[in-house]
Amino acid sequence: MADSTPLQFDVPDMDCQGCVRSITEALRKLDPNVHVVADLESKRVVIGGEIDAGRAAEAIEAAGFDVKAAG
């Protein structure tokens, strides 16, 4: 079962709203109710919803982005 704590990932090659849209769409395939907040300046994505970290990272990578857990 997924944790309800928001997930945070650094996505270094996210640099435009098109990137944000692609990432959001990929995550919505896993959970249509996911809440995604992307900060282009810090290149960080915060995800709220019922998605586990591994599946979220895989979805972002499948959308064509490098991803790592934010530290």
Secondary structure, 3 states (H helix, E strand, C coil): CCCCCCEEEECCCCCCHHHHHHHHHHHHHHCCCCEEEEECCCCEEEEECCCCHHHHHHHHHHCCCCCEECC
